[in-house]
Amino acid sequence: MTTAGARSGGDTGRRRAGSLRTLRSLSGHPAAAPLGALAAVIAGSLYLYGTDPHQPGHWLPRCPFNWATGLLCPICGVTRMAYDLLHADPVRAFHDNALLLACTPFLLAVAGRWAVAGLRGRRWRPVLGARASYAVGAVLVAWAVLRNLR
């Protein structure tokens, strides 16, 4: 092996190590999580746009909760609501998941605040006290039960 070949191999190893360090530093940046979440939402929306979760035999897998119990799954309601919103049908979206649709402006504001803080190089996590956490949990459980009674 020539000296030049040995040097170039070492340079490649150093370049790889440098790019790994860069990747690690970027993944630790406060904007990485909000931007990753945004990328996941965009990818999921593109996939969901082409399939209709209201129809059997679509590209989405069958809900194990619905299969096992025959009840409406809250997560499936979110999927159907998102599909309806992507197709500009807010009335049908309200029918599929009224609670989440009503909470959407608040959730978008929280996500926007998180993204802005990350892009400014700051970490931000919303703080929810114990009582508020229990209240949110109780509302979600009540909604999951009540939507199956109608």
N, C-alpha and C positions, 0 to 999 in steps of 0.2 A: 504494500500500500504506500502511496506517495505521501509526502508531507502535506501537499495541497489537499488530497482526499481526506486526510485526517482532520485538517483544519475545517474543511467545509462541513464534515459530519459534526464537529463540535459546535460550529456556528448554528447549524440546524437545531441541535439540541438546546442551545441557548435561546434561539428564537422561539422554539416551542415552549420553553419554560417561561419566557417573557410573555407570550400570548396567554398562557395559563394564568399567570399573575394578573394580567389585564382583565381576563374573563372573571377571575375571582373578585377583583376590585369592582368591576361593573355589577356583578351579581349582588354585591354588598351595598351598592348605591341605594339611597332611599327611593329613587324613582323606579328601581327594577321591579318591585312587586306590583305597583299600580300599572306599569306598562305591560308586564306579563299578564296581569288580569285582563287588561284591555285587549291584548292579542288573543287570549283565550275566548273572550266574549265575541270578538269579531269572527274567529274561526268557527265557533259554535253556531253563531247566527247564520253564517254562510251555509253551513251544513244543514241547519234546521230550515232555512228558507226553501230548500228543495224537497222537503219531505212533509207530509201532512200527518201529524200525530193524532188527528181526529179519525183517520181511516185505518182500518186493520191492514196489516201487510206492508206497512211503511218501513223505512230503513232503520227506524229506531228499535231497539230490543224491547220485548214485552216487559212490562213492569212486574217485578217479582211480588210486590205488595198486593197489587191488583189481582195477579194470578192466584195468590195464596188465599186472599180474603174476599175478593170480589168487590171490595170497596174502592172508592176513588182515592188515589194517592195525591197528597198535596204537591209533591215534586212533579208529578205528571201534569197537574193543573198549571204549574209554572211553565212547563214545556209548551203546553197548548196555548197558554196566554202569550208567551213570547212569539210563537208562530203567528198568532192572530195579529199581534202588534207589528210584526215584520210585514204582514200583508195588509196593514192599515185597516184593521177591523176592530176598533176599540169596544164595540158593543159585545161582540163575541168574546173578546179578551176579558171583559168584566164578568161575563157568564162563567168563564173557565176558572178565574181566580180573582174575585172581587177584592179580597183583603190585600193581596200583593199589589194589585193595580192601584189601590188607594194609597199604598205606602211607597210606590215607585218614585214620586218626586223627592221624598225624604231620602230614600236610598241613593238616588242619583246625586243629591247634594252631598251626602257623606262620601260617596265615591269621588266626586269632584274635589272635595276638600282634601282627601287623601292623595289624589293625583297632583294637585297644586303644591302641596307640602313636599311631596317627593321630588317634583321637578325643581323646587327651590333648594333641594339638598337637605331637607329636614324630614325627620321621621314623625309620623302622626298616627296615633291610635285613638279611636273614640273610646271614652271611658263610660261604662254603663255600670251603675251601682248594682248591688245584690237585689234590692227590691225591684228595680227596673228590669233586671234580667229575669226574675221570677214572673213579673207581669207579662213580659214579652213571651216567655215560654208558655204561660197559661193561655194567652190569647191564641197562640199558634196551635196548641192542643185543642182548645175549644173550637177553633175554626176547622181543624181537621175532622172533628167529630160532627159538628153541625152541618158541614157541607154534605155529609153522607146521609143525613136525616131527611133531606128534601127530596 
